Amino acid sequence: MRFTQAAVVLVTGLAVVGLTACSGEAAPKPTATPTPVAASGDGILRIGDLTPTTGDLAAYGNSQAAGVELAVREINEAGGYNKVPVEVLHRNAGDGDAAVTEASFNDLLSRGVDVIIAPDSATVTKTLQDLVTKNESNVAIISLATGTNASKEGTVKVVTPDDAFAARLKSSDPSLADLGYGAEAYDATVASALAATVAKDDGGASVVQGLVAVSSHSGITCTSYGMCLDVLTKKPSIDYVGISGQMNYDAKTGVTSFVKK
């Protein structure tokens, strides 16, 4: 199903994938209630990982992929999305090469992905923005904040995982040397699954609205996929605070960053 540009919000900011997080203290910001969109998912949450295997961010590609893979494995061990395993596909982000980015984007869409997690590359972000607008694509894009568009509450800083999370990352890729952006990629993936759960639909436009909901600062704080699912059996709203910290999603600009609590 195709949506108008108004229905498809580009989340540029996890994650999200090099990925960047913000560290600092921030006051909660109210988020406007989004206009409901029609369900468009097929019941299977598919996540596309645009991993930087070339360009300036290639050194972080393996860690990004490991973060996504770890999150998907743990999500599926906890029952998946709506009792269905989450699927993941990895493609080259093409950092600095718009043609590669576009080819990867088109391939992921042809395979039915609902969410694309991308690095904080300005060139990749711009290419994705143009592609979503041009094609009116029903896909949620999560690209972490860069140094120029990060929230004012913190300074841009790559999350350094503790030993426990580092070990979990390496369980996905024992050869990892640089762990940068693994935590952000992990959190972007978990947030995507929670967003689909809250929205009760895995379509891209619904996932975008779910991302607003799970980062609203107003729900019950939960720190893992399983814990958040448990909270949702008792309470109507959650606030996911992951390894990277509190997710800050600006519904007006679409920028997503993290602030350590």
N, C-alpha and C positions, 0 to 999 in steps of 0.2 A: 504494500500500500504506500502511496506517496502522500506527503504532507506539504502544506505551504510552509514557507520559511518561518512564519510566525509560530507554527506548531512545533518546529524543530529548533531547540536551543543548543547552541554550541557551547560546550563546557570547556573553556580554555584555561587551563590553569596548571594528584595523585601521584598514587597515583602516583601518583599516580605515576614518567616512565620515563641523553640525560634528563631525568626528572628533577624537580626542585621543590623544596618545602620551605615554609616560613616558620621561623622560631621566634617566640616572644609572647607577650601577654596581650589579650584582646578582650574587649567587652562584647557580649553577645549582641548580634544585630537581628532585628526582626525581619522575617521574610514574608513577602506577600503570598497569599494563597493563590496557587496557579489555577488558571482556567482548565477544567477537565478536558482531556483529549480522548478520542475514541481508541479503544483497545485495538492493537494491531499485531501483537505477538503471536507466535505459533506454539507457545508452550515450552520452547527450548531456548534458554539464554545462551547466546553465542557471543564470546568476547574476542575481538581482534586486537592483537598486540602489535603495534608498530614499533618494533625494536630497532634502535639505531645500530646497524651493522656496518655502516659506512659513514664518513663525515666526522666532524669534531666530537660527536658524542658516542662514537663506536666503542670506546673503552668501557662504557657503562651498559652496553647492550645485553651482555650475559646476565648481569645482576637484575636488570629490568625484567628479562624473560623469566628468570628464576623466581622473582617476586610474584609475577602473575601466575606461574605454574604452581607455586606453593599455595597461593590463595585458592585457586581452583580445586586443588587436591583436598584442602581442608574443608572447603564449602561442600564438596561432594561427599566427603566422609561424614559431614553433618546432615546429609540428606539431599544435598543439591538445592536447586531452585524449584520450589513447588514439587518436591519429590522426584525431580528429573535432573540428571547430571548436567552440570554446566560444561559447555564445550569451549575450547580456546584454539585460535589459530595465530601463528606468528608470521609476520612479514617485515621486510626491511622498511624502515621509516624514510630512507632516502634523504637524510639530513644534507641539505645543500643541493639536492638534485630533485627539482619539482616533478620531473617526469617519472622518477622512481616512486616518489610519494604517491602520485596519481595512479600509477599502475597497481601499487599495493592496495590503495584505497578501493579501487574498482574491483580488484580480485576479492577483497574481503566482503564487499557488498554483494557480489555475485554468489557468495557462499552463505549469505543470510545473517551476517553478524548484526547484533543489536547495539553493541558498544565498541568503540575503538579507543584504546589507550595509547597515547602518543607522547613522545618526549617533549621537553620544554624548548625545543628548537623554534626560533622565530620563523624560519623559512617553512618548516613543516606545518606549524600552526596556521600561517597565512595560506598555504596551499590547501589545507583541510577546510578552512573557512570558505575559500573560494569554491571548492568542490561541493560542499554541503549546500551553499547558496545556489550554485549553478544547477545541481541535480535535484534540489528539494529532497534530500536524502533523509529517510526516517532512521537515523542512527544517532546515538549519543556519543559525542566526542569528549574524551577527558584528556586534556593536555595541561600539565601542571604549570603554574605561574612562573614566568621568567623574572629576571631582575628588573624589568621595566613595567611589568603589570601586576606584580605581587601586591598583596594587601599592605596597607600602611602600618599595620599593627606589629609587624615583625621584620627581621632582616632575612634575606634569602640565604639559606644554609642547608646543605645536604644533610639528611638525617644519618647519623652514625648509629647503626643498630648495636644493641648490647649483645653479649656473648650468646645468650639463649636464642635470640632471633637470628643471629648470624649462623648458628648451627642449623636452624630450621631452613634458612635460605640455602645453605650448602647441601641440605638433604635433596634439594631439587637439582643442584649442580655442584658436585663435590670439587670441581676444578676452579670455582670462583676465587678470585684474588681480590678484586675491587668490589666492595659491597654497596657502593653508592647507588642510590635510587631504588634499591631492592625493596625497602620499606614502603616508599611512596607508591611503587607499582602494586605492592601487596594490598595496601589500603584502598587504592583506586578500584581494584578488582572486588574486594569485599564490599565496598560501598555500592558498586554496580549491582551486585546480587541482592543486597538489602534494598536498594532502590526499586528493583523489579518486584521484590516481595511486598513492599509497602504499597506500590502502585497496583499490585495484583495483575501485572501485565509485563511482558518482556519486550514489547515494542520500543523502539528508540525514543519516541516522544514521551512515552510513559516513564521510561527509565530516567529521562532528564527531570521530570517532575518528582520522581522518587528521590533523586539526588538532592533536590531542594529540601524535601521532607526529612531525610536522614541526617542533614547537616543544619537543622534549624535552631539548634542550641536550646530548644524548648522541651524536647522529649526526655525520656529516661536515659541516662548515660549507659552505654554498653560498649564493651571493648573487643568483642570477637563476634564472628558470624553466629556461632551457636548461642552465645549469651544474648545477642540481639533478638534472635528468633524466639528465645524463651521469654524475653520481656514482651514481645509482641503478642504472646498468648494471654497476657494479663493486662497490658496497657496499649493504647492506640498509637502511641508515637515514641520514637527512639531518637537518640542523638549519638551517632557512631563516633567514638574517639579511639582511633587506632594507634598503631605503632608510631606513626608520624605525628600524632597529636589530634587536636580538634580540627575537623574539616571546616573551612570557611568557603561557602559558595555564594557568590554574588549573583543573584538572579538577574540583575540589570545588565551586568557586563559579561557574565558567564565565567569569570575567573575563579578558580578554585585553588586554595592554598591551605597549609596546615599551620597551626599555632600550638606549641607545646603548653599544656596546662600546668 
